[in-house]
Amino acid sequence: MKKWKFLRGEIEKSKKSKSKRMHTLCKDFNIKQNNAQAWLKNEDYCYEIEPFNLEDFRGSFCLGAVDLSATTDLSNAKILLMRPNDKTKYVYSHYWIPESKLQDSNDKEAGAKYEQWARDGILTIHEGNEIDISKIADWFYSLYKDYNIKTYKAGYDQRFSKTFTDRMDEFSFETEMILQGKVLSNAMKLVEAELQDKVINYNKNLMDRWCLGNAAMEMDNIGNVQCVKVKKQASKRIDGAVTLIILYEMYRRYRNDFHKLINKE
């Protein structure tokens, strides 16, 4: 028999965390939860953000992450930048998509504005049906060439990764495979908490915002969570949300070393 004091405490924690709420309702109140529920509330990620410029971080170190695809999905790359004595995580992002996806009616119905996003400079459109994955590695090099922003480590999912890792090796950028599934559970929970605390500055990137709104949370029977598409709808692209979670897993793994680099800058 669980005490009311314990249950009240769990309820208070559940008010902020979606994963905690799902776990508490299921385990403590025996209320079955439908899996793949929307992950974030609109106010969790649609908050006032002061845009930043990469020039502000010239000469800095960053952590990187990618979510790669070959054909139908978006590809996304992100870097995480920080300043000494500032808990804000500055996240800079770019997307890639094959030209053949531009007229996908399902994506448009789901809110995709690919042509506009390309004009805004946050999306690169590749000719034909396939993304040239090596160009995503080139993006990390362009950050170094143009702003002297050095990628300390970059996390990647194993799908379609060989071309990416080979090219990153050419630039002497260190990469690390990050498996999907329960490995990312704690990182996803941390992203949720940091968004709610408004310490993630994603530079008003509208594609990031779209992907976060499309993301759902799926939980197993022991409380591990993973990011999936809302209602399993293929057109609900979540690549930007997945990349942010991978980026945070890299931050979790290398937090101490990364902060040492930041404080030396």
N, C-alpha and C positions, 0 to 999 in steps of 0.2 A: 504494500500500500504506500503510495507516494504522498508525502506531506504537502499541504497547501503552500507552505513557504517555498518549497522547492519548485512547485508548479508555477507560482507567481513569478519567481525568478526566471524560469524558462520562457514564460509568456513575454516578460519585459525584453529579454534578449531577442525574441522572435519578431518584435515590432520593427527591428531594423534589418534583420538578415532573412532573405528569402529561403536560403538553405536551412537555417535554424528553424524557421516557421514550418516548413514542410516536415522536417524531422520531428519536431515537437508534436504537431498535430497527429502524425502517424504513430509515433512510439509512446507518447504520454497520454494521448486522448483516443487512440485507436480509430482515428478518422482517416480513411484511406485517401491518399493523394493521387490525383491524375498526374502521371509523369509528363515531362516536356511542357511545363508551365512557363509562361513568360518570365524571364529572369529578372528584369529591372522595371521599376516604375519610371514613368516619363521624367519625373523630377530628379531621379537618381543620376541622370546623365545630361539632361537639358538644363544646365545652369549657366550663370554668367561666367564667361571666360575671357580673360585678357589675352589677346593674340600675342604671339612672340615671333621673333625673327631668328633664323639660324645664325645670323651675324652676331647676335647676342651671345652665342655659345662658341664663337671661333676659338679653335685650339683646345676644345674640350674632348673628354672621353665620353662614349655612349655605350649602352647595351643595345643589341639588335635582336629582331625576331622576324620570321617570315611564315606565311601560310601560302604554300605553293600549289598551283594547279597547272594543267597542260592545255585544257580546252574550255569546258563549259563554265567553270567557276572563275571567280575573281582570284587574282593573286594579290597579296598585300605584304608590304614590308613596313616595319616600324622601328624607330629608335627611341630610347629613353635617355633623357638628359636631366641633370640636376645641378643645383648650385650649392655651395657651402652654406650651412645654416638656413636652408630652405627645404621644407619637407615636400614641396610641390614636385610632382613628377611631370616633366615636360615631354610630351609624346608627339613625335613628328612622323607623318605617315604618307605613303604613296601606294597607289593601286595600279594594276595592269589587267587588261581584258582583251580577248581577241575581237577583231572587227565583226566577226560573224554573229556575235551576241548582241550587237547594238539594237537590233530590231526585235529582240525577244519580247513578245507581247506580255508574257507572264511576268518577266522582270519589271516591265514598265507598270503593270498593274500593281506590283508590290512596292512601287515607289522609286524605282531606279530612274535616274536622270543622267545616264552615262555621257551623252554629248555635252551637257552643261558642265558636268564634273570635269570632263576633259578640258573644256575651255577655261575652267577655274584653275587648272594646273595640278589637280590632285589625282588624276587618272591618265595613264598612257594607254592608247589604243594600238594594238598590234595588228598588222595586216593579216587577213586570212582567218584560219580556224585555230591557230595555236599561238600561245605566248612563248617568246624566246626567254627562257628562264635565266640565261646568262646575263640578260639586261638588268635583272633584279639585283644580281651581285654588283653589276656596274654602278647601280644607284648608290650602294654603300661606298664605292670608291669615289663617286662624284662628291659625296659629302666630305671626304678627306681632301680631295683635290681643290674643291671650291671654298671650303670653310675650315680645313685642317681639323675636322671632327673625326676622331679615331674610334673605330669600333673595337671595343675591348673583347667582347664575345657576342656571337649571334646564334640564337636558338632556331632550330628548324624541325619540322615534322618530316618523317622519312619519305613521304610521297614525292615523287618527281625531283628528288633532292640531289642526285649525282651531278647534274649539270651545274647546279647552284654551288655545291661545295667545291667542285673542281675549280670553278671560277674564283671563288673566295680564296682558295689556296693560292692561286696565282697572285692575289693581292696581299698575301700573308695575313689574312683575317682569320681568326680562330672561330670555328663553328662547333656547335654541340647539338646532337640529336635529342629532341624532346618528344617522347612518346605521348600519344593522345590517351584519353581515358582518365582513370583515377589518379594518374601521376599529376594531372593538372588541377585536381580537386581543391587543394589548399590555395593555389594561385587564383583560381576563379573566385573563391570566397574572399580573398584579399582584394581583388579588383573591385568586387561589389562594395566592400567596406570603404575603400579609398575613393570610389566615385561618390558614395554617400557623404563622405567627409569633404568632398569637393577639392581634393588635392591632386587630381589628375587634370592637367591642362592639355587637352588634345587639339588645341589651336583652332577650335571651331571647325574642324574638318567634318563636312556634311556627310561624307561617306562613312566615316567612323560612327557618326550619330545614327545613320540608317542601319548599319550592321548591329549596333548595340540594341536598337529597338526591335530587330528581327530575332534576337537571341532568346532561347529558352533554356531552362535548367532541368536536367534529368538527374534523378537521385537513385542510387542503389539501396539495398536493404540495410546497409551499415552506415549510410550517410555520406558516401562519396558522391560528388556531383560532376557533371560534365556539360559542356555547352553544345546544344543542338538547335536545329531550326524550329521556330514556332510552328506547331501542328505538322511538323515534318514537311513543310512546303518547300519544294526545291528552289522556288524563286525568291525565298526569303534568305538572301545572302547574309552570312554571318562571319565571313572571312576576316573582317576587321576586328570583330570581337574575339575570335579565336587567336589572332595574332597578338592582341593585347594581353590575353591570358598567358600565352607562351612567353611574351616579354616579361611579365611579372614572375613567371617561374624562373627565368634567368636572373631577375633581380633577387628573388628569394635565395637562389643558390650562391650568388656572388655579391651579396649586399655589402659585406665587410670590405672586400677588396675594392669594390666600386667606389665606396665612400672614401677610402684612402686615396684613390686616384683623384676624386673630386676635390678633396681638401688640399691636394698638392698643387692643383692648377693655379 
